[in-house]
Amino acid sequence: MNLFESLVRPNVLKMKPYSSARDEFKGTAKVFLDANESPFPNGLNRYPDPLQRSLKAELGAYFGVYGEQILLGNGSDEPIDLLIRAFCEPNRDHILITPPTYGMYEVCANTNSVSVINAPLDLDYQLQTEALIERLNDCVKLVFLCSPNNPTGNLLDEKSILQITDATKGLVIVDEAYADFSGFSMLKHLPSRPNLVVLKTFSKAWGLAAIRLGMLIAHPDVLFWLNRIKAPYNINRMTMDCASQILNQKGTVAQQVQQIVEEKNRLVSFLESSVLVNHVFPSQANFVLVRFKDVQKVFQHLLSEGIVVRNRSNLPECLGCLRISVGLPAENNMLMQALRALERTQSL
Ligand SMILES: *Cc1c(COP(=O)(O)O)cnc(C)c1O
């Protein structure tokens, strides 16, 4: 029996999934006349593998998991949406999120008429574990945690995540979009916790935001339901080829991550010494959240210099804060020069 049969929505439990031509015939043949494709070879005329087995084998080897534990999506947003559609009954079930956090969990829930329970982070942007656990009930099917968290940049406490995972009857999803910069991952806990789900993306450290590739890693009993409802050929051939190429250049990616971390440290030291700044939040990601004394003035000044950062100052938990991504050394220098120039006008 599947471990999550009682968690999945009744319609998903009962439905007969779509079976594509490539699902029904998996062997090798002389001629393929089963999928109404064009027979003229151009490298892209055949449908891709609906389960992306070859790429998953490479990814599994890289991340130290089995291919059967991986689901690939069109960005991370697709797995987030699949989780909600597979497990949350509209107008009945809930997801739990920990604001301030990534906006897509709530948007996806709203799209699916699934309501959102908030368990806010504390003033250091850490989990309030007991208060969160009190908000769990049988209708809270999914708990979304983001570590390192966007927009705050900090890692969430490992013990707290495990406590929550053990306390809920639902799934705990840890979004590790920025984990490459932190060197920490919850992946090692998957074998002991079948209700733990890890999300990864190729959009940040891997430098492939344009190919739209996200990854969900979980127990095969979770994947069983997601694979049942996903679009048959959800990952295209070009995306798969591109991801496979980058996996063969992991050395380059690792160097880039190292350089971003060094640049971030340089930026943080600068910001900590700036009279414009109220507080620099500790970051394990490729961005920093900074509270400024006069956030509107700084934001407008940077814009006037052609420098765009993310204004998070309207989020109740991030009053006065800008989120600044770490760029190339020359780009970071431009940011710092613009801030120095503003400092000089302030001290006149
Ligand atoms: C950027 C980001 C993602 C990645 O989204 P994609 O759809 O994979 O590009 C996922 N989660 C968080 C928290 C992010 O900040």
The ligand as an SDF file (V2000), in Angstrom:
LIG
                    3D

 15 15  0  0  0  0  0  0  0  0999 V2000
   13.8640   31.7190   -7.3410 C   0  0  0  0  0  0  0  0  0  0  0  0
   13.1420   30.7800   -6.4450 C   0  0  0  0  0  0  0  0  0  0  0  0
   12.6510   29.5710   -6.9230 C   0  0  0  0  0  0  0  0  0  0  0  0
   12.8830   29.1650   -8.3400 C   0  0  0  0  0  0  0  0  0  0  0  0
   11.7850   29.2380   -9.1170 O   0  0  0  0  0  0  0  0  0  0  0  0
   11.8950   28.6180  -10.5850 P   0  0  0  0  0  0  0  0  0  0  0  0
   10.4700   28.5390  -10.9690 O   0  0  0  0  0  0  0  0  0  0  0  0
   12.5440   27.2740  -10.4470 O   0  0  0  0  0  0  0  0  0  0  0  0
   12.7120   29.5540  -11.4010 O   0  0  0  0  0  0  0  0  0  0  0  0
   12.0220   28.7180   -6.0580 C   0  0  0  0  0  0  0  0  0  0  0  0
   11.8690   29.0150   -4.7680 N   0  0  0  0  0  0  0  0  0  0  0  0
   12.3400   30.1650   -4.2710 C   0  0  0  0  0  0  0  0  0  0  0  0
   12.1960   30.4470   -2.8380 C   0  0  0  0  0  0  0  0  0  0  0  0
   12.9830   31.0840   -5.0930 C   0  0  0  0  0  0  0  0  0  0  0  0
   13.4300   32.2320   -4.5800 O   0  0  0  0  0  0  0  0  0  0  0  0
  1  2  1  0
  2  3  1  0
  2 14  2  0
  3  4  1  0
  3 10  2  0
  4  5  1  0
  5  6  1  0
  6  7  2  0
  6  8  1  0
  6  9  1  0
 10 11  1  0
 11 12  2  0
 12 13  1  0
 12 14  1  0
 14 15  1  0
M  END
$$$$
